Amino acid sequence: MPEIQNGVIEKIQNSKFRGIRLQGNGLWVVVLKVNNKYIRGGTFKDEILAARRYDQLARQHHGEFASLNFEDNHDYDDVNE
């Protein structure tokens, strides 16, 4: 389904990872829903780094109940771009 932003209809580019999508400028944006509000986690050139950032935010906000992209227990505190 198309998304309307700034009066322009864009096709949403899906990722195989949870919580990220490809923007028209070629960057992956991270979005997490918390308490019925969306939190942006930044934009990344690399899809995997974006997915790691999503996991970081999910752990931060949902703790042990977070649905993650990666099952490893690495703490990627330095995932920023």
Secondary structure, DSSP 8 states (H G I E B T S, - for coil): -EEEETTEEEE-EE-SSTTEEE-TTS-EEEEEEETTEEEEEEEESSHHHHHHHHHHHHHHHHGGG---S--S----TT---
